[in-house]
Amino acid sequence: MPASVVIGTQWGDEGKGKVVDYLADRMDFVVRYQGGNNAGHTVVAEGRTLKLHLVPSGILYPHITPVIAGGVVVDPRVLLEEVDQLEALGIDCSRLRVSGNAHLIMPYHLELEKVTQRYLGKHALGTTKRGIGPAYADKAARIGLRVQDLFDEEIFREKLEVVLKEKNLILTKVYNRLPLAAEDIVRDYLGYAERLAPMVADTAKLLHEALRAGRNVLLEGAQGTMLDLDHGTYPFVTSSNPVAGAALGSAGIGPKEVDRVIGVAKAYVTRVGAGPFPTEERGPAGERLVERGGEYGTTTGRRRRPGWFDAVIVRYAARLNGLTELFLTKLDVLSGLETVPVCVAYRCDGELYEDVPPHQSLFHRAEPVYEEFEGWREDLGEARAFEELPPAARKYVERIRELVGVPIAVVSVGPSREQSLRVA
């Protein structure tokens, strides 16, 4: 059976965890393919709310093998803490598999990100300070340490000695910080290795064999398309590639294996940290979206910046990712508004843009062109079929489908699995 990919179409926090959980009962493998513990997925199931950071959302299903692929950066301490927390709740994590090719987040990555972001001051990017960017930078510079290095102490020590010499010079001479001790790092990380050993596998081979055997594989990303390192609002982006094409490289499977790319979009928009945001709503209506939507980061607890649905960026995401369908989340949050705006284009310097402008300066100055829709007052949480929604809510969904040019397969009206309505 072909693989499927779940993609965020905005700036992340679209509800991908819920979508993966909704689809997972028909899957055999759920694969996390990028990012690290700088993002989280919130899953509400069977009366429990789980906040996942590194472990793939499919962990709740006993028949699923969750996989952390080679394109992810892994803080082993955080991963093991998350496994311990899940097992304390009675969730079996013995099926979890971690690629030996995944790069490690090291203590110097955490320390360097803290001091560099502080040094940037008002120009800071608003990162989560989890060491993600420095870990990816070392990967690109070919001085990173990988999960597989943990199982050869001589290699681990040799690589660490080389890289730590440079990192300690930067910490001490540039930022006036204390150096990190190699022996402390070796002790801690070789200790992690003992617990990680049963989880580590050649995950690319594992997935290849699964697909050949007709098993169902779901690839889940963190963040969203507009935070993609190459295609997002650079430099206000993440350090990896959330787009669908990157899922294949990370997982180690070919493009012929994928026939379904599911975009996830919130019925409004949020983003965290600095960066341009054309439809941002700074008034009372924005505060209402934050409070009704619980718009605080799963990993950091930071307040998200709210705004109105932007059809321009979702069309852009549809093009970049080759979306086959869309899952629209949090429609219920919009209940009670007199009118609901939707951005259909941008205006900048007298020009009208129906796609994301080709230059970042234009995007920073872009003004949204809105269509206004009649609101609805009904609470949508009890609906169990799309036809049960108020006419105004259905019209809003149908217009979004027209604007983005992608079929909407499911509309979410609440956090639980049962509040996911299939659209005919």
C-alpha positions in Angstrom: 0.0 0.0 0.0 1.2 3.6 -0.7 2.3 5.9 2.1 0.5 9.0 3.2 1.9 12.3 4.4 0.3 14.8 6.9 1.5 18.4 6.3 0.8 21.6 8.2 -0.3 24.3 5.7 0.2 27.4 7.8 2.7 28.3 10.5 2.3 25.1 12.5 -0.1 24.4 15.4 -2.8 23.4 12.9 -3.9 20.3 14.8 -1.7 17.7 13.0 -1.6 15.5 16.1 -5.4 15.1 16.1 -5.4 14.4 12.4 -2.7 11.7 12.7 -4.6 10.2 15.6 -7.8 10.3 13.6 -6.1 8.4 10.7 -4.0 6.1 12.8 -6.5 3.3 13.3 -6.0 2.5 9.6 -2.2 2.7 9.7 0.6 0.3 10.7 3.4 2.8 11.0 3.4 6.5 12.0 6.7 8.2 11.2 8.0 11.6 12.5 10.2 13.0 9.8 11.6 16.4 10.8 12.1 18.8 13.7 12.9 17.9 17.3 11.3 18.6 20.6 10.8 22.2 19.6 7.2 21.3 18.5 4.5 19.3 20.1 1.3 17.5 19.2 -1.7 17.5 21.5 -3.9 14.4 21.2 -7.3 14.0 23.1 -8.5 10.5 23.2 -10.5 8.3 25.6 -10.9 11.2 28.1 -7.1 11.9 28.2 -5.1 14.8 26.8 -1.6 13.8 25.8 1.1 16.3 24.8 3.7 14.7 22.6 7.0 16.3 21.7 9.2 13.7 20.0 7.2 10.4 20.1 4.9 10.1 17.0 1.2 10.5 17.6 0.4 6.8 16.7 1.9 5.7 20.0 -1.7 5.5 21.4 -2.5 2.5 19.2 -1.1 -0.9 20.2 -1.0 -2.1 16.6 1.2 0.8 15.3 5.0 1.0 15.2 6.0 4.6 15.8 9.2 5.7 14.0 11.5 8.6 14.5 13.2 9.0 11.1 16.7 10.0 10.2 15.8 13.7 9.5 14.8 14.3 13.1 17.2 15.8 15.7 16.9 13.9 19.0 17.7 15.1 22.5 18.0 11.7 24.1 17.3 13.0 27.6 14.0 14.5 26.5 13.0 11.4 24.5 13.6 9.1 27.4 11.7 11.4 29.8 8.8 11.4 27.4 8.9 7.6 27.2 8.9 7.4 31.0 5.9 9.8 31.2 3.9 7.8 28.6 4.7 4.4 30.3 3.6 5.9 33.6 0.2 6.4 32.0 0.1 2.8 30.9 1.1 3.4 27.3 3.5 0.8 25.9 6.5 2.4 24.2 8.4 -0.8 23.4 7.3 -0.5 19.7 9.1 2.8 19.2 11.9 2.8 16.7 14.6 5.5 16.3 16.8 5.9 13.2 20.5 5.4 13.9 21.0 8.2 11.4 19.1 10.8 13.4 21.4 13.5 14.8 21.8 14.2 18.5 21.1 17.4 20.2 24.1 18.0 22.5 24.5 20.1 25.6 26.5 22.7 23.7 23.7 23.1 21.2 21.4 24.1 24.1 23.9 26.5 25.6 24.9 28.1 22.3 21.3 28.8 21.3 20.5 30.5 24.6 23.5 32.8 24.4 23.2 33.6 20.6 19.5 34.4 20.8 20.1 36.6 23.9 22.9 38.4 21.9 20.6 39.1 19.0 18.3 41.1 21.3 15.4 42.6 19.4 16.5 40.7 16.3 16.1 37.3 17.9 14.0 34.8 16.0 11.9 33.6 18.9 13.2 30.1 18.9 12.2 27.6 21.5 15.9 27.4 22.8 15.8 23.6 22.5 19.1 23.4 20.6 17.3 22.5 17.3 19.0 25.0 15.0 22.5 24.5 16.2 22.1 20.7 15.9 20.9 21.0 12.3 23.8 23.5 11.6 26.3 20.9 12.8 24.6 18.3 10.6 25.1 20.5 7.6 28.6 21.3 8.6 29.3 17.6 8.9 30.4 17.8 12.5 27.3 16.4 14.1 27.0 13.3 16.3 24.4 10.7 15.4 22.4 8.2 17.4 24.5 5.4 16.0 27.7 7.0 17.4 26.4 6.3 20.9 27.2 2.6 20.5 30.9 3.0 19.8 32.5 4.8 22.7 35.8 5.4 20.9 34.1 7.0 17.9 31.8 9.0 20.2 34.7 10.3 22.3 36.8 11.2 19.2 34.0 13.1 17.5 33.0 14.9 20.7 36.6 15.9 21.4 36.9 17.6 18.0 33.7 19.5 18.1 33.8 20.4 21.8 37.2 22.1 21.3 35.5 24.6 18.9 32.3 25.0 20.9 34.1 25.7 24.1 36.2 28.3 22.4 33.1 30.1 21.2 31.4 29.8 24.6 34.4 31.1 26.6 36.0 33.6 24.3 32.9 35.1 22.6 30.2 34.7 25.2 32.2 34.6 28.4 30.6 31.3 29.5 32.1 28.4 31.3 33.4 25.5 29.1 31.6 22.2 29.0 33.3 19.1 30.3 33.7 16.2 27.8 33.6 13.6 30.5 30.3 14.7 31.9 28.8 14.6 28.4 30.3 11.1 27.7 28.9 9.8 31.0 25.4 11.1 30.4 25.1 10.1 26.7 26.6 6.6 27.1 24.0 6.2 29.9 21.3 7.2 27.5 22.7 4.7 25.0 21.9 1.8 27.3 18.2 2.6 27.3 18.0 3.7 23.7 19.6 0.5 22.3 16.4 -1.6 22.0 14.7 1.3 20.1 17.4 2.0 17.5 16.9 0.5 14.0 17.6 0.9 10.3 14.3 2.6 9.9 14.6 3.2 6.2 14.9 -0.6 5.6 12.1 -1.2 8.1 9.7 1.1 6.2 10.8 -0.3 2.8 10.0 -3.8 3.9 6.7 -2.7 5.4 5.6 -1.0 2.2 6.6 -4.1 0.2 4.5 -6.2 2.5 1.4 -4.0 1.9 1.5 -2.2 5.3 0.1 1.3 5.7 2.6 4.1 6.5 1.8 7.6 7.6 4.5 10.3 7.7 3.9 13.2 10.1 5.7 16.5 10.2 6.1 19.1 12.9 5.6 22.8 12.3 4.0 24.0 9.0 4.8 24.9 5.4 5.4 28.6 6.1 8.1 27.6 8.6 10.0 25.6 6.0 13.7 26.5 5.9 13.6 26.9 2.1 10.0 27.9 1.3 8.8 29.7 4.5 9.2 33.2 5.8 13.0 33.0 6.1 14.7 33.8 8.4 11.6 33.4 10.7 11.4 29.7 10.0 12.4 26.4 11.6 15.7 24.7 10.9 14.4 21.8 8.8 11.9 21.2 6.0 8.3 20.4 6.9 7.2 20.2 3.2 6.1 16.8 1.8 9.2 16.3 -0.4 11.4 16.3 2.7 9.4 13.5 4.3 10.7 11.1 1.7 14.3 12.0 2.1 14.1 11.7 5.9 12.2 8.4 5.9 14.3 7.0 3.1 11.5 6.1 0.7 10.9 7.0 -2.9 8.3 9.4 -4.3 6.4 6.5 -6.0 5.5 5.2 -2.5 3.3 8.2 -1.7 -0.2 8.8 -3.2 -1.9 10.8 -0.5 -0.8 14.2 0.9 -3.1 15.5 3.6 -2.9 19.2 4.4 -4.0 20.4 7.8 -5.3 24.0 8.2 -6.9 25.8 11.1 -10.1 27.6 10.4 -8.2 30.7 11.4 -4.4 31.2 11.6 -1.8 31.4 14.4 2.0 31.7 14.5 4.5 31.7 17.3 7.6 33.9 17.6 8.7 36.7 15.3 8.0 37.1 11.6 5.6 38.6 9.1 1.9 37.7 9.5 -0.4 39.6 7.1 -3.8 38.6 8.6 -2.7 39.0 12.3 -5.6 40.3 14.5 -4.3 42.4 17.4 -7.7 43.5 18.7 -10.3 41.9 21.0 -11.3 39.5 18.3 -7.8 38.1 18.3 -7.8 37.7 22.1 -11.1 35.8 21.7 -9.5 33.4 19.2 -6.6 32.8 21.6 -8.8 32.1 24.6 -11.4 30.0 22.8 -8.8 28.1 20.9 -6.4 27.6 23.8 -3.7 29.0 21.6 -0.7 28.4 23.8 2.3 26.3 22.6 2.3 22.5 23.4 6.0 22.6 24.1 6.7 26.1 25.4 3.4 27.3 26.6 3.9 30.6 24.7 0.9 32.5 23.6 0.4 32.2 19.8 -0.3 35.2 17.6 -3.8 34.9 16.2 -5.2 36.0 12.8 -7.8 35.3 10.1 -7.8 32.4 7.6 -5.4 33.2 4.8 -6.3 31.4 1.6 -3.1 32.8 -0.1 -0.7 30.8 2.1 -2.9 27.7 2.0 -3.0 27.8 -1.8 0.8 28.2 -1.7 1.1 25.1 0.6 -1.2 23.2 -1.7 1.1 23.9 -4.6 4.4 23.2 -2.8 3.2 19.9 -1.2 0.9 18.6 -3.9 -2.1 18.3 -1.5 -4.7 15.7 -2.3 -7.1 16.8 0.4 -7.5 19.2 3.4 -8.4 18.6 7.0 -9.9 21.8 8.5 -9.6 22.1 12.3 -11.0 24.3 15.0 -14.1 25.5 13.1 -15.9 25.6 16.5 -13.6 28.4 17.8 -15.2 30.8 15.3 -18.7 30.4 16.8 -20.2 33.6 18.1 -18.6 36.1 15.7 -20.9 38.5 13.8 -18.7 38.2 10.7 -15.7 36.1 9.8 -13.0 37.5 7.4 -11.1 35.4 5.0 -8.0 36.7 3.2 -8.3 36.1 -0.5 -5.3 38.1 -1.8 -2.7 40.7 -0.7 -2.2 44.2 -1.8 1.3 45.8 -1.8 2.7 48.9 -3.5 -0.5 49.1 -5.5 -0.2 45.5 -6.9 -2.6 42.7 -6.1 -1.0 39.3 -5.3 -3.1 36.1 -5.3 0.0 34.1 -4.4 2.7 34.6 -1.9 4.9 37.5 -3.2 8.2 36.5 -4.6 10.2 38.9 -2.4 10.3 38.9 1.4 10.1 42.7 1.6 6.8 42.5 -0.3 5.5 39.9 2.1 6.4 42.0 5.1 4.4 44.9 3.7 1.5 42.9 2.3 -2.0 44.0 3.3 -4.7 41.4 3.3 -7.7 41.7 1.0 -10.7 40.2 2.8 -14.0 38.6 2.0 -16.4 38.9 4.9 -18.7 36.0 5.8 -21.8 35.8 8.0 -21.0 34.3 11.4 -22.9 31.8 13.4 -23.8 31.6 17.1 -24.4 27.9 17.5 -22.1 25.7 19.5 -20.7 23.2 16.9 -19.2 20.7 19.4 -22.3 18.4 19.4 -22.5 18.0 15.6 -21.7 14.5 14.4 -22.2 15.1 10.6 -21.3 18.0 8.3 -24.9 18.5 7.4 -25.7 19.3 11.1 -23.6 22.4 11.0 -25.4 25.8 10.6 -25.7 27.0 7.0 -23.3 29.9 7.6 -20.6 27.5 8.9 -21.1 25.2 5.9 -20.9 28.1 3.5 -17.6 29.2 5.2 -16.1 25.8 4.7 -17.3 25.5 1.1 -15.8 28.9 0.2 -12.5 27.9 1.7 -12.5 24.8 -0.5 -13.1 27.0 -3.6 -10.4 29.5 -2.6 -7.6 26.9 -1.9 -8.6 24.5 -4.7 -8.3 21.4 -2.6 -11.1 19.1 -1.5 -11.9 19.4 2.2 -12.2 15.8 3.5 -12.8 16.4 7.2 -13.9 19.3 9.4 -13.0 19.3 13.1 -15.4 20.9 15.6 -13.6 20.0 18.8 -10.5 18.2 20.2 -11.8 14.6 20.4 -11.8 12.0 17.7 -15.6 12.0 17.6 -15.7 15.7 16.7 -14.3 15.1 13.2 -16.9 15.4 10.5 -16.5 13.9 7.1 -17.5 16.2 4.2 -19.3 14.7 1.3 
